[in-house]
Amino acid sequence: MKKGLLILGFVLWAVASDAQSREDLICNRTQTVPTRTKTLWNGFVFAVTRMPGAVPELACTAELRDPAGRIVFGDSGYSAGLEESALDVDNDGKPDVVLVVDSGGGNLGFWEYTVISFSPRPHIVATLSGPILHFERDSDGKTFLINKEVFYGLTSSNADAPAIEAYRQFRSGKLVDVTAEHCKLIPSRPIDSDLSRVLQSLYCGQVDEALQQIRQKWPAQDQPRLVSQIKSDMELRRPDIARRMTNWN
């Protein structure tokens, strides 16, 4: 798949009281018009083109063009779309665009979201993977995003892979995890697995509580393997959490 900047899928649903009206622009297998375009608030144009006869993984091409018609970013994939909200994602006081690439034919694990800032010139702020749920604003009016983080490899089947809600926010130009600041907002649902609750506790900074959950819920003979797997996963995903798991042995 080409790596220009992005594009494919549907762009995040943004929750913001001051979000501008939006018009969905999606390229998929049912598109009958070869190319569809939309002019953004700043004069840039987003275009999606259905490529007849192309292999499925390159069926749609999406391009972001500057006001002069020059291609700034582009990519191809199973589908392409834009939901333009002009939301200030990176909290620099200026509107951004979020684009999505689907390289897996609908599998959420293959969605790639790219945040594009236009200030001072178009550039990638961050590229995020996985199914992002939505954006919200905190009490200071700053944007944060909530996404589902899936933990493959901890269960015998990917269909049973545990998932948690992770909160992230751009601060001083960097995307940082702020889940621990929002744990009171995360509901405990009956459908959540015991493993999901353990992992959510870790992201909420409750390291000892998470280990206690394992001691209470899993047979003694299964605990060492599970503890080792989770700690290894945290060392890759969240080294800051792993460093606190000193009694996980």
Backbone torsions as a table, in degrees:
resi	resn	phi	psi	omega
1	MET	NA	138.2	-179.3
2	LYS	-66.4	145.3	-179.7
3	LYS	-115.7	73.3	176.6
4	GLY	-89.4	-66.0	171.2
5	LEU	-152.2	-36.6	-177.7
6	LEU	-179.8	-149.4	141.4
7	ILE	108.3	123.5	167.7
8	LEU	165.6	135.6	172.7
9	GLY	113.9	-124.3	179.7
10	PHE	-139.5	143.8	-177.6
11	VAL	-93.6	146.7	-168.5
12	LEU	-43.0	145.3	172.1
13	TRP	-77.4	119.8	-176.4
14	ALA	-103.5	133.5	176.7
15	VAL	-106.3	106.2	178.7
16	ALA	-153.8	132.4	-174.6
17	SER	-63.9	-27.1	-177.8
18	ASP	-103.5	15.6	-179.6
19	ALA	-64.8	141.8	-179.8
20	GLN	-77.1	163.0	176.9
21	SER	-64.2	145.2	-173.8
22	ARG	-126.4	153.5	176.8
23	GLU	-127.3	119.8	-178.8
24	ASP	-63.6	138.8	177.2
25	LEU	-135.0	100.1	-172.1
26	ILE	-127.7	134.3	172.5
27	CYS	-104.6	126.1	175.3
28	ASN	-149.9	-173.5	-173.5
29	ARG	-65.8	-15.4	-178.8
30	THR	-93.6	-2.6	-177.3
31	GLN	-65.0	129.9	-178.3
32	THR	-102.7	-28.5	177.5
33	VAL	-85.7	126.7	-175.3
34	PRO	-53.0	-47.7	-178.1
35	THR	-133.2	135.3	176.0
36	ARG	-124.6	144.0	-176.5
37	THR	-133.2	161.0	172.2
38	LYS	-146.7	132.9	176.7
39	THR	-88.9	126.8	-178.9
40	LEU	-81.1	174.7	-175.9
41	TRP	-61.8	-22.8	-175.1
42	ASN	-105.0	11.9	178.3
43	GLY	92.2	-11.7	174.3
44	PHE	-70.4	153.2	-176.8
45	VAL	-121.5	132.7	175.1
46	PHE	-105.0	129.8	-178.0
47	ALA	-130.1	137.0	174.5
48	VAL	-121.6	135.2	-176.5
49	THR	-128.3	129.1	174.1
50	ARG	-85.3	124.6	-175.0
51	MET	-98.3	101.5	-179.1
52	PRO	-60.3	133.5	176.4
53	GLY	81.9	-3.9	-179.4
54	ALA	-75.3	154.8	175.5
55	VAL	-63.4	151.4	-173.8
56	PRO	-52.3	-40.0	-176.5
57	GLU	-72.1	-7.5	176.3
58	LEU	-124.8	24.5	-172.6
59	ALA	-67.3	-29.1	-178.3
60	CYS	-124.5	137.4	175.7
61	THR	-116.7	135.8	178.8
62	ALA	-124.7	141.5	-178.5
63	GLU	-137.6	142.6	171.5
64	LEU	-110.8	119.7	-175.4
65	ARG	-114.4	143.5	177.6
66	ASP	-77.9	173.4	-177.6
67	PRO	-57.6	-22.0	178.6
68	ALA	-87.0	-2.1	178.4
69	GLY	93.5	0.5	179.4
70	ARG	-77.2	139.4	179.0
71	ILE	-75.2	122.1	-179.3
72	VAL	-95.0	-44.8	179.1
73	PHE	-141.1	153.0	177.8
74	GLY	-164.8	156.6	177.3
75	ASP	-165.7	170.2	179.4
76	SER	-135.5	152.7	180.0
77	GLY	-173.0	-164.3	-178.3
78	TYR	-64.7	-35.5	-179.5
79	SER	-152.0	165.6	-178.4
80	ALA	-147.1	142.3	179.3
81	GLY	-163.8	167.0	179.1
82	LEU	-143.2	132.7	166.6
83	GLU	-124.6	100.9	-171.4
84	GLU	-88.3	124.7	-177.7
85	SER	-121.1	-13.6	-177.1
86	ALA	57.2	32.5	179.3
87	LEU	-79.9	139.8	177.9
88	ASP	-80.5	86.8	-174.7
89	VAL	-72.7	-42.8	-175.0
90	ASP	-90.3	7.2	173.1
91	ASN	58.4	39.6	175.4
92	ASP	-104.2	7.7	178.5
93	GLY	88.3	2.8	-178.5
94	LYS	-128.3	147.3	-176.8
95	PRO	-69.1	148.9	179.9
96	ASP	-126.9	175.3	174.5
97	VAL	-127.4	141.8	175.9
98	VAL	-117.7	126.4	-178.8
99	LEU	-118.8	154.5	-175.5
100	VAL	-127.0	138.3	175.9
101	VAL	-111.8	129.4	175.0
102	ASP	-110.7	107.1	178.7
103	SER	-105.6	8.5	-176.2
104	GLY	-123.6	12.6	176.6
105	GLY	67.8	34.4	177.5
106	GLY	106.4	-14.1	177.2
107	ASN	-69.0	120.8	-174.9
108	LEU	-59.2	-27.2	-179.4
109	GLY	-67.6	-9.8	-178.0
110	PHE	-112.1	13.2	175.6
111	TRP	-82.6	136.6	178.1
112	GLU	-126.2	121.4	-177.7
113	TYR	-105.2	130.7	-179.6
114	THR	-120.9	124.7	177.9
115	VAL	-91.7	123.6	-178.0
116	ILE	-115.6	126.5	174.5
117	SER	-102.7	147.5	178.6
118	PHE	-105.6	8.0	-176.6
119	SER	-120.8	127.7	-1.7
120	PRO	-79.3	-15.7	175.1
121	ARG	-145.7	162.6	-176.9
122	PRO	-57.8	128.5	177.2
123	HIS	-158.7	157.6	179.6
124	ILE	-79.6	126.0	176.1
125	VAL	-87.4	-42.9	-179.7
126	ALA	-163.8	152.9	173.1
127	THR	-120.7	124.4	-174.2
128	LEU	-119.6	143.1	-179.7
129	SER	-113.1	153.2	176.8
130	GLY	98.4	172.4	-176.5
131	PRO	-78.4	100.7	176.0
132	ILE	-78.1	137.0	-176.1
133	LEU	-87.4	-61.9	-178.5
134	HIS	-168.8	172.8	177.2
135	PHE	-108.2	149.8	173.0
136	GLU	-142.0	174.7	176.9
137	ARG	-117.6	144.7	177.6
138	ASP	-87.9	-174.7	-175.7
139	SER	-65.1	-19.0	177.9
140	ASP	-93.6	5.2	180.0
141	GLY	81.0	9.6	179.4
142	LYS	-88.2	143.1	-178.8
143	THR	-79.0	137.8	168.4
144	PHE	-135.2	156.8	-178.7
145	LEU	-116.6	148.1	177.9
146	ILE	-117.6	123.8	178.5
147	ASN	-133.1	157.2	176.2
148	LYS	-86.8	123.8	177.5
149	GLU	-106.3	120.5	-175.6
150	VAL	-101.9	138.4	-177.9
151	PHE	-110.6	91.0	176.8
152	TYR	-80.5	150.4	176.5
153	GLY	96.4	-8.3	178.9
154	LEU	-94.3	-9.7	179.0
155	THR	-127.6	166.8	-177.6
156	SER	-71.5	-21.7	-179.4
157	SER	-132.6	138.4	177.3
158	ASN	-63.5	-25.3	179.0
159	ALA	-64.7	-24.4	-179.8
160	ASP	-101.8	10.9	-176.6
161	ALA	-60.0	132.7	179.3
162	PRO	-71.1	153.4	179.6
163	ALA	-141.2	151.5	178.8
164	ILE	-132.7	171.1	171.8
165	GLU	-98.3	127.4	178.4
166	ALA	-117.8	136.1	-179.9
167	TYR	-108.3	132.0	179.4
168	ARG	-135.7	154.4	-177.9
169	GLN	-150.9	142.1	174.2
170	PHE	-79.6	123.9	176.5
171	ARG	-133.6	122.6	-178.5
172	SER	53.9	39.3	175.4
173	GLY	84.2	-0.5	-179.1
174	LYS	-119.9	142.2	177.5
175	LEU	-86.5	117.3	-176.9
176	VAL	-120.9	152.3	177.6
177	ASP	-80.5	128.1	179.9
178	VAL	-125.6	24.9	-177.5
179	THR	-55.1	-43.3	-176.5
180	ALA	-59.9	-24.0	-179.5
181	GLU	-81.3	-11.7	-174.0
182	HIS	-123.8	13.9	-173.5
183	CYS	-61.5	-28.2	179.0
184	LYS	-66.6	-18.8	180.0
185	LEU	-86.9	-11.4	-175.4
186	ILE	-88.7	114.5	-177.9
187	PRO	-75.5	151.1	172.7
188	SER	-95.2	112.2	-173.9
189	ARG	-101.5	144.3	178.4
190	PRO	-57.9	-28.3	-177.0
191	ILE	-78.7	-12.8	179.3
192	ASP	-66.2	135.6	177.8
193	SER	-77.8	162.0	176.9
194	ASP	-59.3	-36.5	-179.3
195	LEU	-67.9	-37.8	176.3
196	SER	-61.9	-39.6	-179.6
197	ARG	-66.7	-37.6	177.1
198	VAL	-62.0	-48.4	-177.8
199	LEU	-66.7	-38.0	177.7
200	GLN	-63.6	-38.6	178.0
201	SER	-61.4	-40.0	178.6
202	LEU	-62.3	-45.2	-179.5
203	TYR	-67.7	-21.6	177.5
204	CYS	-88.7	5.6	177.7
205	GLY	83.4	8.2	-177.0
206	GLN	-97.1	68.8	-173.3
207	VAL	-65.8	-47.3	-178.9
208	ASP	-67.4	-39.1	178.8
209	GLU	-62.4	-38.7	179.7
210	ALA	-63.2	-42.6	178.5
211	LEU	-65.2	-38.0	178.6
212	GLN	-64.2	-35.8	177.3
213	GLN	-61.5	-40.0	178.4
214	ILE	-64.9	-43.7	180.0
215	ARG	-60.3	-32.1	-176.6
216	GLN	-86.7	-30.5	-169.8
217	LYS	-100.8	-23.9	-173.4
218	TRP	-110.3	146.7	174.6
219	PRO	-58.6	147.1	-175.7
220	ALA	-55.9	-36.4	-176.6
221	GLN	-72.1	-19.1	-179.3
222	ASP	-94.0	-15.2	-173.0
223	GLN	-64.9	-45.2	-178.5
224	PRO	-58.9	-42.5	-180.0
225	ARG	-63.8	-45.9	-178.4
226	LEU	-65.0	-43.7	179.1
227	VAL	-59.5	-43.6	179.5
228	SER	-64.6	-42.6	-179.9
229	GLN	-62.7	-46.3	-178.4
230	ILE	-65.3	-42.0	-179.6
231	LYS	-64.6	-39.8	177.7
232	SER	-64.1	-39.3	179.0
233	ASP	-64.9	-43.0	179.5
234	MET	-64.8	-34.0	178.6
235	GLU	-61.8	-29.7	178.6
236	LEU	-85.9	-44.1	-175.0
237	ARG	-83.4	-48.4	-173.0
238	ARG	-136.6	78.0	179.8
239	PRO	-55.8	-30.0	179.7
240	ASP	-64.3	-36.7	176.5
241	ILE	-72.8	-42.8	-178.4
242	ALA	-58.3	-35.6	-179.6
243	ARG	-65.8	-21.9	179.7
244	ARG	-90.0	-7.6	-176.3
245	MET	-89.2	49.6	-174.6
246	THR	-69.0	-26.9	-179.7
247	ASN	-98.4	11.3	177.0
248	TRP	-87.2	85.6	178.2
249	ASN	-150.2	NA	NA
